[in-house]
Structure formats: C-alpha cells, structure tokens
Amino acid sequence: MYNIKNSKELATYINYANLNNIITEDEMKEFLEKAKETTFNSVIVSPTYVELAKEALKDTDIKVGSVVGFPLGFEDSQTKLAEAKSLMDKGADELEVVVNLSHLKDKKYDLIGKEIEEIKKAMGDKILKVNIEVKALDDAEKSAVVQVIEKAGADYVKNATGFVTPCHIYEIVNDINIIQKYAPKVKIEIYGGIDSYKIANQVLTAGADRIASNYGYEIVKSYKELRENTQVKPKPITLTKK
C-alpha cells in the first residue's frame, strides 16, 4: 500500500468526511473526537460545523475542510465566492467547490475557469478542490474540464460528491488515468465507496493523492489491527557448535 509503514501514516492520506445534512451537534462532536484519535489530513464537514470543528481540532494538525456550492454546483460564481470567503473567515483550511455542470455541458469553459480563478485568488495558499461529479460526465467532458481546472490554478480535482452511486474501482482507475493524462499537475482526491483499507489501497495505488471517506476511522482502525496488532515476535535462536 503506497509503501505506507503504519496506520498513522495511512491516516495522513485520508480526509475523514461527514456531510450528513441531518447530523446533530452532539453527533458531530462525537465524530470530531474520533477524528482526534489519529492523524487524518483533514475532516470534511458542512459549513454549519466549520467553527465547531476548528475549535475541537485546534490542538491537532488535522485541517478543516468544507464545501461550496454543494452538492449541485449551480449557484452563480459570486455566491460561491462569497461562501468561500465566509468559510475561510470561520477557519476553513480546505474548500471543495462543485463545478457548474450546466456550464460544462454547454462547453462554457471560460466561465468555469474564471470562477475557479476568482475563488483560488481569494483563498491564497489554502487548498482548493474542484468536484466534477464524474457520474454525470463522459470521458471527453472529463478530459476537457480537468484541463480547465488545472489551468485555473486549483490544487485538486475531486471525483464525486457522494450524492450519487459510488464508482466501481475500474471506473475510478479510468478517471485517475484521464486526470493524470490531461491535467498532470493537478492532484487527485477520490471519494465514494471507500469503506475498507483494501479499497483504500487500490485507490491510492491507482494514483490518487488523497482519499475522502465517511469510513476513515474504520479504515485506519482495521489497518492498525492488520499491521500493528498481529505482529509475530520471533523466538530467539540459539546457535550451537557441532
């Protein structure tokens, strides 16, 4: 697995997600306490809980990520920009912006690119991810939009919002190949259906830079049990002279 040495290192490749739209504050606090048990790259929470997450994780290295134009992406660019600025003011370190699929279907690449450029300019060195909802696109549309995203300066392309049927591993590998071919400078985050360390291994090995998962805690726990709790201690060997 990506030459990963232990569960703590694995966790650094995972963005632990909880975008449940009916979660209570107490349930979110429980989620954040679980996140603190390991070394996730980030948590991904709804705008409602960015400030709560920032406070809960202030003594850790875990970043706080949130979403803009989620999950449909059809808000106008100024609305998305205002939302992004508001979330950064609340402490968000990473933002995921859903691309306007109507613009993409109409090949209005200039509008898509301008939107991304404006948001990235406002974000500075904070991480901008652009979600393209691959299930809504054919391969030609994927290859076109990732070029626009790379040129506009986004840090990551993300494949899915989680509001559609998860992609099969073969579809994920195909999408990673497309992104790497047409936008080799942009990083890749994969979300959807990653609920075990075996699938996480497959996705990272296929070329993803990050994975996002609602099951991040369980993935890390399972990997820890496999790698760290099942080690066999060798018996000492006594050499005797003949």
VOPAGU-2260 file (C-alpha; in pm, 1 decimal, decimal comma):
REM VOPAGU-2260
SITE   aa  ch    i         X         Y         Z
SITE  MET   A    0       0,0       0,0       0,0
SITE  TYR   A    1     181,2     309,6    -122,0
SITE  ASN   A    2     477,9     193,5      91,1
SITE  ILE   A    3     282,5     305,3     397,3
SITE  LYS   A    4     458,1     199,8     717,3
SITE  ASN   A    5     176,8     220,1     973,1
SITE  SER   A    6    -177,3     334,0    1044,5
SITE  LYS   A    7     -75,6     688,3    1141,3
SITE  GLU   A    8      89,2     739,0     803,0
SITE  LEU   A    9    -215,6     592,1     626,8
SITE  ALA   A   10    -438,8     842,5     808,7
SITE  THR   A   11    -242,5    1134,0     660,2
SITE  TYR   A   12    -371,3    1033,8     315,9
SITE  ILE   A   13    -734,0    1036,1     432,1
SITE  ASN   A   14    -982,6    1320,7     457,6
SITE  TYR   A   15   -1236,8    1197,0     710,0
SITE  ALA   A   16   -1577,9    1308,3     583,8
SITE  ASN   A   17   -1913,6    1369,5     747,1
SITE  LEU   A   18   -2155,9    1570,2     531,9
SITE  ASN   A   19   -2470,1    1423,4     681,2
SITE  ASN   A   20   -2726,4    1702,1     646,9
SITE  ILE   A   21   -2933,9    1595,0     949,7
SITE  ILE   A   22   -2649,4    1536,2    1196,2
SITE  THR   A   23   -2692,1    1690,0    1540,9
SITE  GLU   A   24   -2427,3    1896,0    1716,9
SITE  ASP   A   25   -2367,3    1620,4    1970,8
SITE  GLU   A   26   -2319,2    1367,6    1690,9
SITE  MET   A   27   -2073,8    1599,4    1517,7
SITE  LYS   A   28   -1878,1    1641,7    1841,7
SITE  GLU   A   29   -1857,8    1262,0    1868,7
SITE  PHE   A   30   -1731,3    1243,3    1508,2
SITE  LEU   A   31   -1463,3    1503,9    1579,2
SITE  GLU   A   32   -1349,9    1323,5    1893,9
SITE  LYS   A   33   -1299,1    1008,0    1686,5
SITE  ALA   A   34   -1103,4    1209,6    1430,2
SITE  LYS   A   35    -866,4    1328,6    1704,6
SITE  GLU   A   36    -764,1     970,6    1781,0
SITE  THR   A   37    -542,4     955,5    1472,9
SITE  THR   A   38    -360,4    1174,4    1220,5
SITE  PHE   A   39    -607,3    1243,3     938,8
SITE  ASN   A   40    -506,6    1501,8     680,1
SITE  SER   A   41    -840,5    1675,6     733,1
SITE  VAL   A   42   -1201,8    1641,9     829,6
SITE  ILE   A   43   -1467,0    1744,2     577,6
SITE  VAL   A   44   -1775,6    1895,3     738,0
SITE  SER   A   45   -2067,7    2106,2     626,0
SITE  PRO   A   46   -2047,6    2486,0     654,5
SITE  THR   A   47   -2268,5    2459,3     962,9
SITE  TYR   A   48   -1992,5    2291,0    1161,8
SITE  VAL   A   49   -1670,1    2457,0    1041,0
SITE  GLU   A   50   -1627,5    2670,7    1353,0
SITE  LEU   A   51   -1708,0    2378,1    1582,5
SITE  ALA   A   52   -1453,2    2159,1    1401,9
SITE  LYS   A   53   -1187,7    2429,5    1410,8
SITE  GLU   A   54   -1226,9    2463,7    1786,7
SITE  ALA   A   55   -1236,9    2088,6    1851,2
SITE  LEU   A   56    -922,4    2023,5    1645,0
SITE  LYS   A   57    -721,3    2330,2    1746,2
SITE  ASP   A   58    -458,7    2124,4    1930,9
SITE  THR   A   59    -406,3    1882,6    1640,4
SITE  ASP   A   60    -253,4    1901,6    1292,2
SITE  ILE   A   61    -583,5    1798,7    1132,4
SITE  LYS   A   62    -709,9    2056,5     884,6
SITE  VAL   A   63   -1075,3    2154,3     849,8
SITE  GLY   A   64   -1231,4    2124,1     506,7
SITE  SER   A   65   -1577,4    2224,3     387,7
SITE  VAL   A   66   -1787,0    2257,1      73,9
SITE  VAL   A   67   -1902,0    2536,3    -157,0
SITE  GLY   A   68   -2194,0    2510,6    -398,2
SITE  PHE   A   69   -2269,0    2168,2    -260,1
SITE  PRO   A   70   -2389,5    1928,7    -391,5
SITE  LEU   A   71   -2520,4    2061,9    -725,5
SITE  GLY   A   72   -2282,0    2344,5    -809,5
SITE  PHE   A   73   -2534,4    2558,9    -996,1
SITE  GLU   A   74   -2508,2    2870,2    -779,5
SITE  ASP   A   75   -2368,1    3177,4    -955,0
SITE  SER   A   76   -1997,4    3248,3    -919,6
SITE  GLN   A   77   -2035,7    3547,8    -687,2
SITE  THR   A   78   -2245,1    3341,7    -447,7
SITE  LYS   A   79   -1979,7    3069,5    -445,3
SITE  LEU   A   80   -1706,8    3328,8    -392,7
SITE  ALA   A   81   -1892,3    3484,3    -100,0
SITE  GLU   A   82   -1949,1    3141,5      52,7
SITE  ALA   A   83   -1580,1    3058,2      16,0
SITE  LYS   A   84   -1475,1    3382,5     185,7
SITE  SER   A   85   -1721,0    3325,2     469,4
SITE  LEU   A   86   -1590,4    2972,9     531,6
SITE  MET   A   87   -1230,6    3092,0     534,5
SITE  ASP   A   88   -1325,5    3359,7     788,3
SITE  LYS   A   89   -1465,1    3078,8    1003,9
SITE  GLY   A   90   -1134,9    2891,1     982,5
SITE  ALA   A   91   -1165,4    2650,1     689,6
SITE  ASP   A   92    -826,3    2531,6     559,1
SITE  GLU   A   93    -953,7    2344,7     251,6
SITE  LEU   A   94   -1257,5    2408,0      32,5
SITE  GLU   A   95   -1428,6    2185,6    -220,5
SITE  VAL   A   96   -1620,0    2370,5    -492,7
SITE  VAL   A   97   -1865,2    2182,8    -712,7
SITE  VAL   A   98   -1828,2    2272,4   -1078,7
SITE  ASN   A   99   -2129,6    2412,8   -1265,4
SITE  LEU   A  100   -2229,9    2110,5   -1472,7
SITE  SER   A  101   -2467,4    2314,4   -1688,0
SITE  HIS   A  102   -2175,1    2530,4   -1796,6
SITE  LEU   A  103   -1970,9    2219,0   -1859,8
SITE  LYS   A  104   -2241,3    2057,4   -2074,8
SITE  ASP   A  105   -2259,8    2381,4   -2276,3
SITE  LYS   A  106   -1879,3    2392,4   -2306,7
SITE  LYS   A  107   -1865,8    2731,4   -2132,3
SITE  TYR   A  108   -1512,6    2662,8   -2018,0
SITE  ASP   A  109   -1428,5    3031,2   -1983,9
SITE  LEU   A  110   -1696,2    3073,7   -1716,1
SITE  ILE   A  111   -1579,0    2763,6   -1529,7
SITE  GLY   A  112   -1217,9    2877,2   -1541,8
SITE  LYS   A  113   -1296,4    3231,7   -1430,6
SITE  GLU   A  114   -1497,9    3105,1   -1133,1
SITE  ILE   A  115   -1212,6    2882,1   -1017,5
SITE  GLU   A  116    -952,9    3157,2   -1067,0
SITE  GLU   A  117   -1153,0    3404,5    -856,8
SITE  ILE   A  118   -1203,8    3160,2    -572,5
SITE  LYS   A  119    -841,8    3045,1    -575,1
SITE  LYS   A  120    -721,4    3406,5    -571,6
SITE  ALA   A  121    -932,7    3472,1    -263,3
SITE  MET   A  122    -804,6    3154,9     -95,1
SITE  GLY   A  123    -434,4    3220,9    -143,4
SITE  ASP   A  124    -230,2    2927,6     -17,4
SITE  LYS   A  125    -529,5    2739,6     121,9
SITE  ILE   A  126    -628,7    2422,5     -63,6
SITE  LEU   A  127    -892,1    2447,3    -338,2
SITE  LYS   A  128   -1050,7    2128,0    -467,6
SITE  VAL   A  129   -1291,2    2122,6    -761,8
SITE  ASN   A  130   -1554,0    1849,0    -766,7
SITE  ILE   A  131   -1659,5    1736,2   -1115,4
SITE  GLU   A  132   -1919,1    1466,2   -1029,1
SITE  VAL   A  133   -1783,4    1213,7   -1279,0
SITE  LYS   A  134   -2104,5    1008,7   -1297,4
SITE  ALA   A  135   -2265,0    1298,9   -1485,2
SITE  LEU   A  136   -1987,1    1317,8   -1744,7
SITE  ASP   A  137   -1849,7    1120,5   -2036,5
SITE  ASP   A  138   -1476,9    1075,5   -2077,7
SITE  ALA   A  139   -1445,3    1362,0   -2327,4
SITE  GLU   A  140   -1611,5    1601,6   -2082,3
SITE  LYS   A  141   -1385,9    1481,2   -1801,5
SITE  SER   A  142   -1072,4    1536,5   -2007,6
SITE  ALA   A  143   -1187,3    1885,3   -2108,6
SITE  VAL   A  144   -1284,4    2008,9   -1764,7
SITE  VAL   A  145    -974,2    1885,5   -1583,6
SITE  GLN   A  146    -759,7    2086,7   -1824,9
SITE  VAL   A  147    -962,0    2397,1   -1738,0
SITE  ILE   A  148    -929,4    2323,4   -1366,3
SITE  GLU   A  149    -553,0    2279,8   -1386,0
SITE  LYS   A  150    -506,4    2597,0   -1590,8
SITE  ALA   A  151    -722,5    2794,7   -1344,9
SITE  GLY   A  152    -491,5    2703,5   -1058,1
SITE  ALA   A  153    -692,5    2461,9    -845,1
SITE  ASP   A  154    -494,2    2227,7    -623,0
SITE  TYR   A  155    -708,5    1915,2    -658,3
SITE  VAL   A  156    -970,6    1754,4    -878,1
SITE  LYS   A  157   -1225,4    1553,5    -680,5
SITE  ASN   A  158   -1439,3    1290,5    -848,9
SITE  ALA   A  159   -1768,7    1283,2    -659,4
SITE  THR   A  160   -1996,4    1449,6    -406,1
SITE  GLY   A  161   -2121,3    1123,8    -256,4
SITE  PHE   A  162   -2478,0    1204,3    -358,3
SITE  VAL   A  163   -2470,4     957,4    -648,0
SITE  THR   A  164   -2392,5     587,1    -675,4
SITE  PRO   A  165   -2023,5     529,9    -596,8
SITE  CYS   A  166   -1794,5     445,2    -884,0
SITE  HIS   A  167   -1659,6      92,8    -925,2
SITE  ILE   A  168   -1283,9      59,4    -880,0
SITE  TYR   A  169   -1241,9      16,9   -1257,1
SITE  GLU   A  170   -1424,9     344,7   -1315,5
SITE  ILE   A  171   -1207,2     512,6   -1054,2
SITE  VAL   A  172    -889,7     388,8   -1223,5
SITE  ASN   A  173   -1020,2     516,4   -1558,6
SITE  ASP   A  174   -1091,0     859,4   -1411,0
SITE  ILE   A  175    -749,9     876,8   -1244,9
SITE  ASN   A  176    -587,6     790,2   -1577,5
SITE  ILE   A  177    -780,6    1067,1   -1753,6
SITE  ILE   A  178    -684,8    1327,1   -1494,0
SITE  GLN   A  179    -318,9    1225,5   -1496,8
SITE  LYS   A  180    -307,2    1234,3   -1877,2
SITE  TYR   A  181    -482,7    1566,3   -1936,9
SITE  ALA   A  182    -402,0    1756,2   -1616,7
SITE  PRO   A  183     -78,5    1606,7   -1483,0
SITE  LYS   A  184      -2,6    1896,6   -1246,8
SITE  VAL   A  185    -326,7    1883,7   -1050,6
SITE  LYS   A  186    -362,5    1644,7    -758,2
SITE  ILE   A  187    -641,9    1389,6    -727,5
SITE  GLU   A  188    -885,6    1316,2    -445,6
SITE  ILE   A  189   -1122,6    1020,3    -471,0
SITE  TYR   A  190   -1447,8     990,7    -277,3
SITE  GLY   A  191   -1727,7     736,4    -274,9
SITE  GLY   A  192   -1740,1     369,0    -184,7
SITE  ILE   A  193   -1408,1     364,9       1,8
SITE  ASP   A  194   -1514,6     174,2     310,5
SITE  SER   A  195   -1222,1     -61,8     377,1
SITE  TYR   A  196    -843,7     -48,8     379,3
SITE  LYS   A  197    -837,8    -287,0      81,4
SITE  ILE   A  198   -1027,9     -41,8    -138,6
SITE  ALA   A  199    -824,2     246,4       1,4
SITE  ASN   A  200    -512,4      55,3    -100,5
SITE  GLN   A  201    -644,1       2,9    -453,7
SITE  VAL   A  202    -735,1     369,5    -497,9
SITE  LEU   A  203    -404,0     503,3    -364,7
SITE  THR   A  204    -208,1     250,1    -567,4
SITE  ALA   A  205    -401,1     357,9    -878,0
SITE  GLY   A  206    -263,2     709,7    -837,3
SITE  ALA   A  207    -488,3     910,0    -605,0
SITE  ASP   A  208    -310,1    1163,3    -383,8
SITE  ARG   A  209    -586,3    1165,9    -122,8
SITE  ILE   A  210    -896,1     968,1     -44,7
SITE  ALA   A  211   -1205,0    1102,4     128,5
SITE  SER   A  212   -1423,5     864,2     322,2
SITE  ASN   A  213   -1702,0     854,8     575,9
SITE  TYR   A  214   -1529,6     537,8     697,8
SITE  GLY   A  215   -1187,7     690,4     757,0
SITE  TYR   A  216   -1183,5     591,7    1124,0
SITE  GLU   A  217   -1276,8     231,1    1046,2
SITE  ILE   A  218   -1020,0     209,5     764,3
SITE  VAL   A  219    -737,4     325,4     988,3
SITE  LYS   A  220    -850,5     102,7    1276,4
SITE  SER   A  221    -862,3    -205,1    1050,3
SITE  TYR   A  222    -521,2    -129,6     904,7
SITE  LYS   A  223    -377,2     -83,1    1252,9
SITE  GLU   A  224    -510,4    -421,5    1360,1
SITE  LEU   A  225    -363,8    -582,1    1049,5
SITE  ARG   A  226     -19,5    -420,1    1060,5
SITE  GLU   A  227      41,1    -348,7    1427,3
SITE  ASN   A  228    -164,3    -588,6    1635,8
SITE  THR   A  229     -88,4    -912,4    1452,9
SITE  GLN   A  230     289,4    -898,2    1454,4
SITE  VAL   A  231     450,8   -1226,5    1546,0
SITE  LYS   A  232     754,6   -1199,7    1770,2
SITE  PRO   A  233    1022,8   -1441,8    1655,5
SITE  LYS   A  234    1159,0   -1685,9    1909,1
SITE  PRO   A  235    1523,0   -1639,8    1998,9
SITE  ILE   A  236    1756,9   -1863,8    1806,9
SITE  THR   A  237    2033,6   -2046,3    1987,6
SITE  LEU   A  238    2329,7   -2144,5    1777,3
SITE  THR   A  239    2521,2   -2449,1    1887,2
SITE  LYS   A  240    2857,6   -2563,5    1765,5
SITE  LYS   A  241    2879,2   -2904,8    1611,3
